[in-house]
Every structure is written in C-alpha cells, then in structure tokens.
Amino acid sequence: MLTLVTMTLTGFILPNFYDDLNWEPLIGYAVFLTVMSVTMTILSVMLWRKRKSVKEEGLPGHGDEQDEYKK
C-alpha cells in the first residue's frame, strides 16, 4: 500500500519539475499503476478468501488457538 501511494505521489510531483515531460510517459505510468493496483487487489482478495475458508474449516494450526484450549 505504501508503495502504491509513493508511486502515485511521484506521478503528480514529476510533472512539476520537468517542463518537457509530455503526456505519453504519464499515461504509461498511470497504466502501470493501474495494472499493479488491480493485481495487488486480486491477490489480496484471493488470500483473504483462502484464510477465511481455512479458518471456517477449523484445520489445526490455522485457526484460533484459543478455541483449542477451550475444548
């Protein structure tokens, strides 16, 4: 998350320091950020769902360890 915020801020700051910077590199940078953001979002959702399903199954070593002590 910190990486995406830093890269997004860079996309807004760079045009202020380079007068000869055209729109083509900025569009390319925006597309790159979009692809990275979508990829990271998909991976996060997949991992979140996997952790949720493992926790619901109650596999040993993957759930709440306090539940095992209560039994």
Buried (B, 14 or more C-beta within 10 A) or exposed (E): EEEEEEBBEEBEEEEEEEEEEEEEEBEEBEEEBEEEEEEEEEEEEEEEEEEEEEEEEEEEEEBEEEEEEEE
